Amino acid sequence: MVDDITIEDRQLLHKATLDMLHLLIDRVNSEKENINLTNMLLKRVWKAALKCQGFTPAMKDDVVYIAGLDEQTAREYGVAPYASQWKYLWSIGAKPGMPWDTILVSLRSKS
């Protein structure tokens, strides 16, 4: 449904996802026990965000940062190395299966 979603829609969905992650992390870490708000739910939310094909590498990097994930876990879910440097790319990401060294050379030549 790429044709039906604008860049603004994508940014709003990203903001909503980040807000949800912030709230969920606060609730999971609070002292009050809630059987429904668990670490397992938190993991499912960040996994879904990282698998979202509509999010750019920089958006996924925001999820990695907020969820406190390590670099290895981020790479396992397809987050590009140095994804924070992709902020100027609003609608494209790396082609699936593209070698990371090719992507890094491209990023360095833009800097």
Phi, psi and omega per residue, in radians:
M1 nan 0.529 -3.096
V2 -1.012 -0.629 -3.097
D3 -1.190 -0.339 -3.078
D4 -1.677 -0.094 -3.079
I5 -2.020 2.192 3.135
T6 -1.532 2.955 3.076
I7 -1.085 -0.667 3.110
E8 -1.105 -0.727 3.090
D9 -1.045 -0.755 -3.137
R10 -1.091 -0.738 3.131
Q11 -1.153 -0.642 3.098
L12 -1.171 -0.728 3.085
L13 -1.113 -0.667 3.103
H14 -1.123 -0.794 3.118
K15 -1.073 -0.751 3.119
A16 -1.093 -0.692 3.116
T17 -1.121 -0.784 3.126
L18 -1.127 -0.731 3.099
D19 -1.067 -0.730 3.131
M20 -1.117 -0.727 3.106
L21 -1.094 -0.765 3.102
H22 -1.019 -0.844 -3.136
L23 -1.105 -0.770 -3.117
L24 -1.137 -0.719 3.106
I25 -1.090 -0.759 3.104
D26 -1.063 -0.773 -3.115
R27 -1.207 -0.692 3.136
V28 -1.160 -0.644 -3.108
N29 -1.477 -0.144 -3.137
S30 -1.269 2.881 -3.094
E31 -1.319 -0.374 -3.133
K32 -1.289 2.291 3.116
E33 -1.492 2.289 3.054
N34 -2.336 2.067 -3.051
I35 -1.123 -0.391 -3.087
N36 -1.577 -0.459 -3.115
L37 -1.791 1.622 -3.023
T38 -2.135 2.995 3.055
N39 -1.085 -0.556 3.117
M40 -1.129 -0.706 3.081
L41 -1.133 -0.752 3.115
L42 -1.030 -0.768 3.126
K43 -1.094 -0.708 3.120
R44 -1.116 -0.644 -3.128
V45 -1.200 -0.848 -3.125
W46 -1.198 -0.554 3.066
K47 -1.109 -0.774 3.127
A48 -1.087 -0.705 3.129
A49 -1.140 -0.692 -3.132
L50 -1.277 -0.440 3.106
K51 -1.511 -0.151 -3.097
C52 -1.140 2.056 -3.112
Q53 -1.269 -0.265 -3.135
G54 -1.456 -0.239 3.135
F55 -1.538 2.424 3.100
T56 -1.329 2.906 3.090
P57 -0.983 -0.678 3.136
A58 -1.160 -0.652 3.101
M59 -1.143 -0.717 3.107
K60 -1.165 -0.583 3.085
D61 -1.103 -0.644 3.070
D62 -1.064 -0.722 3.116
V63 -1.111 -0.768 3.122
V64 -1.027 -0.772 -3.120
Y65 -1.129 -0.845 -3.096
I66 -1.151 -0.695 -3.127
A67 -1.334 -0.191 3.116
G68 1.248 0.618 -3.103
L69 -1.460 2.632 3.096
D70 -1.451 2.911 -3.059
E71 -1.090 -0.662 -3.121
Q72 -1.131 -0.770 3.114
T73 -1.100 -0.718 3.121
A74 -1.060 -0.766 3.132
R75 -1.153 -0.616 3.105
E76 -1.060 -0.521 -3.140
Y77 -1.703 0.239 2.997
G78 1.481 0.238 3.106
V79 -1.345 2.232 -3.081
A80 -1.176 2.541 3.028
P81 -1.100 2.518 -3.113
Y82 1.000 0.617 -3.110
A83 -1.069 -0.434 3.124
S84 -1.111 -0.392 3.118
Q85 -1.416 -0.019 -3.115
W86 -1.634 0.259 -3.047
K87 -0.982 -0.537 -3.093
Y88 -1.390 -0.146 3.104
L89 -1.654 1.898 -3.059
W90 -1.572 -0.444 -2.975
S91 -2.323 0.045 3.132
I92 -2.213 2.816 3.076
G93 -2.490 -3.016 -3.138
A94 -1.260 2.503 3.063
K95 -1.134 2.339 3.126
P96 -0.968 2.307 3.135
G97 1.520 -0.025 3.127
M98 -1.208 2.301 3.131
P99 -1.096 2.416 -3.092
W100 -1.113 -0.552 -3.127
D101 -1.154 -0.577 3.074
T102 -1.151 -0.724 3.138
I103 -1.142 -0.758 -3.126
L104 -1.124 -0.674 3.094
V105 -1.103 -0.710 3.115
S106 -1.106 -0.719 3.141
L107 -1.162 -0.732 -3.105
R108 -1.179 -0.565 3.137
S109 -1.260 -0.371 3.101
K110 -1.406 -0.438 -3.063
S111 -1.284 nan nan
